Amino acid sequence: MLTFLFIPCFQWRGSILRYPVVILAALLLTGACGNGANSDSGKVQVVFWHAMGGPLGDVLEDSLIAEFNSMHEDIEILPVCMGNYNALSQKIMAGVMADSPPGMAQAYETWTAQLIRGDALVSLDSLMEADSSYTEDMWNDFFPVFQANNTFDGEVYSFPFNKSVPLIYYNVELFDSLGVVPAATWQEQRELLGILTVDGNNDGDLFDDVDRSGTAFGTSVWNFECLLAQAGGSLLNSDSTETAFNSLQGVEALEYMTTLLYEDSTAYLTSGYDHQKGFAEGRVGQVQGSVTSLAFMIRDMERRAESGLTTFTIGTAPLPAGREQAVYIAGTNVILFNNDDPRVVEAGWEFIKWFTQPDIQARWFAGSGYLPARVSSLEEPADIAKMEEYPGLKAVLEQLHYAVFEPQITAWYDGRAFLSESVEIVLYGRMTPEEALSRAADLADAEIRTGR
């Protein structure tokens, strides 16, 4: 029998050599994880590291993996959550250095690119070609953005795992009472937020109990990236040899955010998930978030109802468009590591095939909020029921038809951090968009020149 093990781990920045102490600790923690071995019951155990915790982990482990185990006499998945992506990435690199990687793991594209260079991964193209049961139609059923996102230099090395897109959450009863609908463009968004904003005591402060802000948001670089793409810009140039976000489009994206904050005064900055808290309390008319946030927001609303607090219906809508309709997808993919035992690779491939079946993807979306990777999943009963319950989700999922993804090169791991810092600096008014983007571009370009 074949077994998959999800085990908690750590994260690297660019080159693993930058963190020798952390890597040594991760190596010591690796212990008996291994990458696959025969169990006492005769099953082949395959290590599968992931970072899905809480209710998301419950859906993955207690529902889907448990079902897979029951259906496969010779394959067993033993899930252990790593807790977070930092732990996961550090553990992966430690395992590779120790020649004891897992059988499978979740991974961001920048990690995958580095692992490919180190010849640590199995080409999924090779497995698809060798598997007579896997047809070209199955691969072509994946949304094109997921096909491209998992292809590195013309070869498929990963399959989509926990993917998400951003969307607008809004207060349905409030919108109905005001006779408004979610905005379709940036300009409509500004006008809508003005209608939603109420300074109940005319003191110029939107934090009183009698006030309501149009929206609220944190300093997430994901928000900026989507605005950049909607303005017609991109993060890197066409051959990924240098940054492209230090542009007129980049400045336009940041100026749009600062306009809402400081000129229109229809938004305020938050930290963590405080914007969602303000939304649940009715102090914010709408917020931008991840599609995976829906389950958590529903839970918070149910808790408010149990406590006798005011609640409302949560509506969902796609992001407004700028010059273009565009969103960046987020989340990780699943990778298979090279292994001396071919049964481990075969078992890993069997699980990936099963997990990405349309009906399983539909249940993954319904249970966790993570996007179904295949177009035909939208015709499955679980997806249909979810979209009937939240009608706006259909348009949210249609964003996949014009979605883009972040750079795959390893250097983007640091590049994204530099850009994130600059977005925060601008939103707090400590630099102009031009100054901050120029700074981030210089730092990121240096990283790219050092090694992709």
N, C-alpha and C positions, 0 to 999 in steps of 0.2 A: 504494500500500500504506500501511497505517496503523501507526504505531509508538508503543509506550508505553515511557517511560523512568523508571526508579526511580532517584533521585539523592539522595546524602547531604545533610542540612541542619541547623536549630537550634530554640529554644522560647520562648514569651512568657508573661508572667504577667499575666492580665487584659488590660490595655491595652498595645499594642505600644509606645506612647510612653514607657513606663517604661524602655526599654532602647535608647536611640538609638544608642549605640556598637556594641552587638551587632548591631542591625538593619543598621547601615551595613556592618559586616563581612559580614553575610549577603548583603546586596545585591551587594557586590563579588564574593562567591563564586558568586552566581547565574550570572554569565557567560553562556554560550551555552546554558544549559539550555532556555530558551524554554518555550512551552506547546504547541508543535506546528508542524511544518513539513514540506514535501516533502523527502524524502531524494533522494540522487543516483539511487537505484534506482527512483524514482517512488513510493515509499511515503510515506504521511503519517506523520510521527513525532509521537507523543504522549507527553509527559513524565509519568511515573508515579512519584511519590516514596513510598518506604516505609522502614521501620526494622527489617526482618527480617534479622537477621544469623545467622552460624553455621549449624548444621544446619537451622534453620527457614528461613533464606534459601535454602539449597540446595533444599529441597522446593519452595519458591515459584518460584525462578528456573530451576533446572536441570531440574525435572520439569514443573511445571504451566505456567509461562509458555512454556517451550520447546515444549511440546505445542501450546499455543494458537497460537504463531507458525507452527508447521508446518501447522496446520489452516486458517489464514487467509492467503490469498495477498496480500491488501491490508492486512493488519494485522500489525505487529511490535511486540513488547514488549522494550524494552531496559532491564533492571533494573539499578539502581545503589543500593546500600543506604546510607541516611543514618547508620547506626551507632547512633542512639538517638533517643528521642522528643523530647528537648530540641532536638537539631539539626533534626529534622523540623519542629517547630512554628515555630521561628524562621525557617527557610527559607521555609515557606509564607507567613508574614506578610510577609516581605521581598519575596517574589515578587508578592504582591497589591499592596503599596505601589508596586512598580516597574511595575505593570501587566504583569507577566510571570509569572503563576502557572503551575503545572504543569497538565497536562491532567487528572490524577487524583492522589489522595493518600490515605494513611491519615489518619484524624483522630479525636480524642476528641470527645465530644459538646459539651464546653464550647468547643472550637475551632470546631466546626461552627456553633454558635449565633452566635458573633461574625462568622463569614464570611457567614452568612445576612443579618445586619444590614447588612453591607457590600455586599450584592448581588453576591457573588463566585461563588455556586454555581448550578448547574443543578438545577431541581426534577426529581427522578426520577419523581415523579407524572406530570409532563408527558410524560416519555419513555415511561412505561408506557402511558399513554392513547393516545399516537400510534403505538405499536408493536402492530400487529395480531397478531403472533406471541406477544406476552406477555399471558397470560390472568389473570383474577382468581384462578383456582385456583392459579396459580403463586405469586402474592403471599401467598395465604392458607395456603400450605404452609409458610411461615416460622413458627417458633415465635412465639407472640403477644408474648413479651417482646422479641424482636428487631424485630417490627413496631412496637411502641410506642417502643422505644429509638431508632429511626431516623426517627420522625415528630416534626416540630417545628411546633407550632401548627397541627396538622391536615394538614400536608403532608410527604411523604417526601422527605428530602434526602440520605439515605445508605443504604447497604446494609451488613449485618454483614460484617466481614472476619476479624479474628483475635480471636475471643471465647473466654473461659474462665470456668470456675466453680471454686470451692474444693472440696476433698474431703479425706478422711482416707486417708493411706497407713499401712499397718500390716504388721508382721512376721508372716506367716502361720504359720510354724512355732512361733514363740513363743506366739501366740494359741492354736494347737491344743494345745500342751503344757500350757497353763494352763486349757484348757477354757472360753475366753471368746470372745466375738464383738464386733465393733464396736458401740459404744453408739448407741442410738436417741434418747436424751434427754440433757439437761444433767446430771441427777442420775445417770443410768447412766454418763455419762462420768466423773464424779468417782469413782464406785465402781471403774470399770474402771482408771483411772489409778492408783488406790491399789494394785490388784492387780499392775499392771505395774511399779510402782516397787519397787526393791530397794536397800537400803543394806547392801551386803555386809559391811562391817566395823563397822556401827553407830556411825559417827562423826558422823552428821548431815550429811555432805557427799556429794552425789551425783556428784562429779566424779572419784572414784577408779576404777581399772580394774575393781574388783569390784562396782561400782554400776551401776544402770540406772534412768533416770528414765522416768516414764510418758509424758511428752511434753516438747517444747521448742518455743518459738516466739519470733519477733522482735517488734518493736513496730509491725508493719504495721497501718495503719488499716483495711485490708480485713478483718482478723480481727474488729476491733471492729464494723465496719459490719454484718457478718453476724450477730453476737450481738445487736446493736441490733434488727435486723429480726426475729430469732427471739424477742426479748422483746416484740415488738409495737410497737416504736418506728419512727421514720423520721428521715431526715436533715434534710428541710425540711418545712414545712407544705404543705397541699394545693395552694396556688396559688404555691408557691415564692417567697414574699415575705419569709420569715424562717426561721431555723433551728428545728428541732424536736428535735435530739439532746440538748439540755440538759434532760433529762426523767428521770422515775423509771426509765424503760426504759434510758436511757443510763447512768445510775448502776449499774443492775443488771448491764448488760453488762460494764462495767469492773470491778465488784466480783467478777464471776465469774472474770475473768482473774486478778485479784490474789489471789483465794482459792486458785486452783491453785498460784500462785507462793509465797505466804507463809503460808497457813493449812494447806493440805493438803500442801504441799511435794512435789508430784508433777510439777512442771514447773520449767524454768529458762529465763531469757531468753538469747537469742542475737543475733548480728548477722549480716547477710548471709544466707548459706545454711548456716550452721553447724549449724542444727537438722537439715538433711537429711544433713549429714556424720555427725552423731552417730547418726542413724537407720541409715545405711548401715553404721556400725561396730558396731551392736547395742547401743549405750549408751542408746538411746531406743526405747521400745516402739512409738510411733506419732507421726506429725506431720501437721499440716494444711498443704496446699500447693495449688498450681494444677494443673489437669488437664494443663497443658502441661509440668509438671515430670516427668511419668512417663518420657518418653524420656530425659531427662538422668539420672534415678535408675537406670534400667535400664542405661544406659551405665556409670555409676559401679560398679554391681554387677558388670558384666562385667569391668571393669578389676580389681576386687578378686579375682575368680576367676582371672584371668590371672596375678595376683601371688601366688596361693596363699593368699589371705586368706579368712576365713569369709564365706559369703554366705547369703542366705535368699530366699524367695519374697516378692515385694511384693504385698500385697493393697490393694484400693481400696474405699472406702465413702463414702456421702454424709455430710454434716455432721449431727451430732445436732440434734434440734429443741429449742427452748425452749417457750414457749407456742404458737409457730407454727413451721411448716417454712418456712424462708426462706434464700436466699443472694443475694448481690449478684454480678451478672455483671461481668466486667472485659474490657478490650481495646478495640480501635478499630474504626471503620467505614471504608468507602471512599466518597469524595466525588468529584464531577465539577465542574470549574470552568467558568464561562462562557468561551466562546471565539469569536472572530470567524469562525473556520473551522468550519462545521457538521460537517465530516467528522471533526474531532477529537472532538467530542461524541458523534457516532454511533459512532465506534470505541471510545470509552470505555465507552459503554453496552453495546456488543457484548461487551466483555471482562467487564463486571460480570455480565451475563446468563450468560455461559459459566461464570464462576468460581462462581456460586451455583447451578448445576445440582446436583441431588441426588447424582449419581455423582461429580462433581468435589469437592463438599463432603465426601463420604465419604472420598475419597482425601486431602483436606487434613487431615481429622481423624486418619486412620490414620497419615499421615506426620509431622504436626507436633504433634498433640495438641489443636489448636484445634478448638472445637466445630463440628459440622455445624449450619448455620443453618436447615436445613429438616427437617421431621418425616419426610418420606419418605426422607431420607438414611439413616435408621436401618435401612432395609430393603435397603440396597445391600450387595453382597458385602464390600467393604472394611470397612464398619462392623461387619457381622456377625462377620467374622473377628477384628476387634480386641476385640469384647466377649466372644467365645468364649475368647480368650487371657487376658483379664482380666475375669472374670464380674462383678465389682463395678462395672465401668464402666456397665453398664445402669442401675443405680440412681443412679449419679452423674449421668448424662445426664438422668434423669427429674427432677432438680432444676430443669431448665429450665421445668417446668410451674408452679413456684411461685417462680421467680426474679424479682428486681426489679433496677432499674438506678439508677445515681447521677444526681443532678440534671444537667439539660442546660444550665442557665444559665451564662453565662460567669463570673460571680462565684464559682461553685463551685470554680474552679481554685484560687483563693486560700483559699476556705473549707475545702477539703479539707486544704490544707497546715496551716492553723491547728488543725484537728481532729487531724491526725496528730501534731503537736507535743504536743498535750495528752495524747493516748493514751500517748506515750512518757514524758511527765513523770509520769503516774500509775503506769505499770508500774515505773518506777525509784524510786517511793516519795517523790517530791518534792512532790506535791500530792494532795489527796483527789480522788476522782472529781467531786464537786460543784464544787470550786474550779476544776479544770481544764476541765470542760465549760462552766462559766459564762464562763470566760476565752475559750475558743474561740468560743462563741456570740456574745459581744460583738464580737469581731474580725470574724467572718464576717458578722454582720448589718450591720455598718458597710460591709463590702464590697458586700453586696447592695443597700444603700440608695444607694451611689454609682453603681451601674449594673449591671444584670443581664446 
